[in-house]
Amino acid sequence: MKEIRRVLQILPTPLFEEHFLAMTRHQMGLAAGLRRFGIETVILSPRARGLPAEEVVDGARILRMGRLWNLPVAGRNLLSRLLPIRRAAERVAPDLVHERFGHLWGGSGAFLPMPRVFQFDAPPEQYYGRSLGCALRRPLLRALFRRVDAYFCLTEGLRAHFVAGFDLPPESVGIVPDGVDVGKFRPGPSPARERLGFRPDEVVVAFLGQFYAWHGAERIPEIAAAVKEPKVRWLLVGDGERLASVREEAARAGLGGRIVFTGRVPLAEAPAHLAAADLFVAPYPDPRPHGVSFYFSPLKVYEAMACGLPVIAPPFGELARLLAPDFAVAVSANSVEAYAAAIDALARDPGRRRAMAARARERAVAEHAWEARAEALLAVYRLAAERAGARGRSGVRS
């Protein structure tokens, strides 16, 4: 088996584009972790306005493609045999291609002549719904996936969904959850706290993420109104389709002085905003988004843990395995009243908050750093290389 020294990662969405900062943190974190194992990562990303065609960021080489990238899947797969994706692969000369597969824009990596890995982040139902269109696409996706040597998912629930739904060999599908850069995300003191207008004696509850329906930010005004402890304030960081309605609901509830909305912040500022808080809430509303079992890997929860924030969240999916009482409150009822009670209890007990904060940081460093995720990913890469070698020896066409 050839040693893996250089990997080409193909992304369906633009790296460092402001709408895809969580994806950016994930891919850059994996690249940093792989570098610890002597593996160079080259990332092929769609072009985004204002970003250069090529750059090196934190040791990862980034190449950005032009408009041809935005062709529909069938056209993209066909043209991936020609220019520009195949030319980029020839230029990079990777030992392995790793594609973060997107159901709307994906599949090019399956047609490149080297070991192939697909990364699955979401079920097809998220994009197509439980529709006839989704059913018709499934045989095409099965055929595409058969061209790939190994796969990985963010969570066990998502892995089970793909193995059952697409007849994937279970032994070829690994699990590589989200992780955290524990050097960048770390406990305060944070200069952002004073700048954002929070006093030292206040207890700041943070939410960081997208204001989409399945993230639960729209529940926060009602939770905030139910909290009884007057020293609790809120820091909501992020943007999305529901931000305006959350602002309006907060204003109607008379919470204008208790909630600070920052909107989307630059990637480099996310750690300081989290470190400015005392607690973190992830009030996911539904254990079955898009009609599929809760499949998320909670990137923002790992980042909150690394910043030493006790976490308050429902025990859905991966969170059920992650949340532990030494650093988190698992809100099994998932009701507004249960969230408010948990926040009130922690706001009134600074000793418990400090103990939970220390344990959250310890667990993030010991269990969830990107280096550990890269080690799991490297096992998937090696499996793909072995399977590709066997494919080559058997004379199966690529």
N, C-alpha and C positions, 0 to 999 in steps of 0.2 A: 504494500500500500504506500502510495506517494505521501510524503510528509506535507501537511497543510501549513503553508507559510503566508499565503495571500488569499483573501476572500473578497469576492465582489458581491456586495449587497445591493439588490434592486428594490427600490421603494415605489409604491403607487402614488404617494403624495409628497409635496415638496418639503424637503428638510429645511428647518429654520423659518419656514413661512409661519406667520403669526397664528394661523388657525390650527397648526399642527405641532404645537410646542411639546405636548405630551409624547407624541410619536418621536419627536426629535430627541427628547431626553432618553427615551428607551433605546433608540438605535445608537446614539453616541455613548450611552452607558455600556452597551454590549461591546462596542468597538474598544472602549477603554479597558474593559475587562479582558478582552482577547489579546490586547497588546501585552498584558502581563504574562501571557503564554507565548510570546514571540510571534504573534500573528498580526499581520498588517491588514487593515480593513480599508477597502475602497468602496465608497457609497455612490451609487448611480441614482440620481433623484430627478424628478421633473423640474423644469426651470421655473423660478418664481421671480416676480418683478423686484428689481433692486438688488438681487443677489448675483454674485459672479458666476460665470460658467464653470470655473474650477477654483478650488481653494483647499487649504489644509487647515483643519480646526481640531485642536486638542489631539494631534497626531493622526487623525483620520483624513484621508484624501477624499474630497467630494467633487464629483463630476455631475453637472446638471445638463439635462437634455432639453431640446427645443420642442416646437409644436407637434412634431410627429408623435411624441409620447401620448398625445390626447386622442389618438385614434381609438375606435371601439376595439374590444378584445380581439375579435377575429382578425382585423386588419393589423393589429399590433403584433399578434403572434406570427402572422405571415411575414411581416416586414422585419421581425426580430432576426430572421435568417439573413437579412440583408443589412441595410444601414438604418439607424445609427447604433442600435443596441449591440448587434453582433460586432461591429467595428470597435465599440467601446470595450467589449470583452476581449477582443484580440489585442487591443492596446494595453489593457491592464494585465493580461495573461494570468488570471487567477488559478489557484489550485482547486477552487470550489466556488459555485455560485449559490447565493442565499437570497431568495426573493421573499419579501414581506408581501404575501399574496393578498391582493384586493379584488373582490369579486366583480367590481365594475371595471377595473383597469388592471388586469393581471395575467400572468402566464408566460411572459417572455422567457423567464429563466429555464422553463422546461425544454426549450429548444436550443440551448447552448451546449457545446460539446465538452462538458466537464461534470464532475459530480454535482448533483442538484439537491437543494434543500428548500422546502417551502415553509414559511412561517404563517400560521393561521391565527388571526387576532379576533375574529368574529364569525358567527355562523352566516350562511348565505341568506337566512331569513331576515337578518338585519337590513339587508339591501333590497331584497325582492319581496319580502313578506311571504305568507303561506299562500302563494298564488299559483295559477297555472304556469306563469312565466318561470317561477322558481322550479317547479316540477320539470319543465321542459329543459331547463339549463342543467339539471343534475346529471344526466348521462354525459353531456359534454364535459362537465367538470370532472367526472370520474375518469374519462379518457385522458384528460389533461393531467390529472394527478398520477396516473399510472406511469407517466414519463419521468416522475420525480423519484429520487433514491431514498430520501428520508424527510421527515416532517417534524415540526414541533408546534405545540400550542402553549398558551399562557397559563392555562389551568387544567385540572383534571376533568372538570365538567365539559370544557370545550373539546378536550381530547376525545372523550367518550362520544360526543356528538359527531365528530368527524369520522371516527373509526366505524361507528354504526351506520352513519348516513352515506358514506362513500366507500365502504368495503376496504378500508385501508388496513394493511397488516399491522396489528397492534404493536408488534415489536419494533416497527419502523417509526413510531410516533412518540417523540419525547415531550417532556414538559419543561419549559424555561419561563418561569414567572417574571413579572416586572421586578425591578430592583431599585437601588438608590445609590447615588454618589455620596458616600458618607463623609467625604472631605468637603464637599460644597454644602450639603445639607447637614447642619450641625446646630446645637443649641446656642441661644443668645449669650450675652446681650446684643440686641439688634438696634442699630440706629434708626431703623424704620419705625420702631414703636413710637418714639416721641414725635417723629415727623408726621405720622398718621394721626396724632392727637390722643393717644392713649396714656393715661396716668399710670404710675408704678403700682398703685393700689388696686387698679381695675383687673378683672379677669377677662381676658380676651379669648373669644371662641372663634376659630378660623374655619373657613371653607375655601378650598382652592380647587378649581376645576372648571369644567364647561357647564354653562347654564342650559342644559338640555333636559328633556323630560325624565330620562332614566337616571340622572345624577342626583335628583332630589333637592336642588337648590330652591325650588319654588316652595318647599315646605318650611324654609327657615323663618320667614316672617311670623308664621303661626307659632312655631316653636319659641322664637324670641319673645313673643307676646305672652307665652305661658310661663316663662322663666320668672321666678319671684325675686331672686337675689338682685338688688339694685346695682351692684358693682359689676355685673356682667355686661360686656359690650361685644360687638361682632365685627369681624373683618372678613369680607367676602371678596375673593380675588378670582377674576376670570370674566369671561364674556360668553355670549351664546344667545340663541333665539329667545330664551325666557328671561334674560336679564332685565329688560324693560318692565315686564309684568311683575317681577320680584321687587324692583324699585317702587313701583306703584302700590303694590300690596303693603310694603313696609311703610310708605307714607300714609296710606289709609289707616294703618294700625297705630299711627303716632310713634313710630320707631326711628324717625329720622335722626335723632341725636344718639341713638344706640348702635346704629349699623354704619360702618364705613364701607363703601363700594369703591374698589380701585379700578374696575375694568380689567382688561388684559394687561399684564405687566411683562416686560422683557424677560427672556429666559434667565438671564444672569441675576435678576432681582427676586426671583421666586424664593430662594432660600432665606433671604433677609425678611421677606414678608411672613413666611411661616415661623421663623424664629422670633418674630415680634409678638406671637400669640402664646397662650397658656394651655389651650385645649384645642382639639381638632374634631370636627363633626363631619360625617359622611352619611347623610340621611337618605340613603337609597330607598325609593318608595315601593319597589316591586321586585319580588324574587324571580320573576320570569319576564324580563324585558324581551320584546319582539317575539313572544311566545316560546322562547327557548330558556332553559334553566339558566340562572344567573352565572355568567361565564367570565366576568371581568377579573383581571388581575389588578389589584388596587394600587397603582403607581403612587397616587397622592397619599395613600395611607403609609406606605413605606417611607415617603419623604417626610411626612409628619413625625413618624417614629424617630427618624434620624435627627430631627430637630428637637427631640425630647418633649413631644406633645402627647399626653394621654389622648386616646382615640375613643370616640363615641360613634358607634355604627351598628347596623343590624347584622346578625350572623348568617348572611347569605353566601352560598357558594364558597369561594376561596376565603372570604372573610370568616366563615365559620371555623376554618382550620387555623386562621391567623390570630384572631382575637383571643387574648388571654387576660384573666382578671388582674394580673400583676401590672399591666400597662394599659388596659382598655376596658370599656364598658360595652358589652354586647347587648343591644337593645332588642330583646327577643320579641317584645310586643310590637315594636316598630311603630309606635303611636306618638303623636305630638306630646302627649302627657308624659310618656316614658322618657323621651329625649329631654324634656324640660326638667324632670325630676333628677336625671343623671347629672345634668349641668349644674343644677342648684346644689346637689350633694358635693360635687367636686369643688365648686366655687367656695363653699363654706369650710373646706378641709384642706388648707395649704400643705400640711404635712403629707397627706395622701397624694396630692398632686405632685409633690417633689419626688416621692418614692416611685410613682408611676412614670414620671418623666425620665428618671434615671434608668429604669428598666426598659422603657421604650427605646432609648438610645442604645443601650447594651444589646438588645435583640437585633436592632437594625444593623449594627456593626458586625455582630457575630453571624447572622443568618441571612441577611438580605442585601449585602453589598453586591455591586455588579461583578466583582471577581468571582463570587460563587455562582452567579448566573452564567458567566462566561465558561466556567468549568462544565456546567451542564450542557451548554450549547456545543462545546468542543466534543462532547461525547456523541451528539447528534451528527456533527460534521464527520467524525471518524466512521460512524456507521454508514453515512452516505458514501464516503470514499470506498469502504469495503464493498458495498452493494454495487457501486459503479464499476469497480474492478471485476466483480463477478459477472456483471452484465457484459462487459467488454470481452471477457474470456469465453462467454457462451455464444458470442456473435450476435447478440440482440441488437437491432438497429436503434440508434438514438434519434 
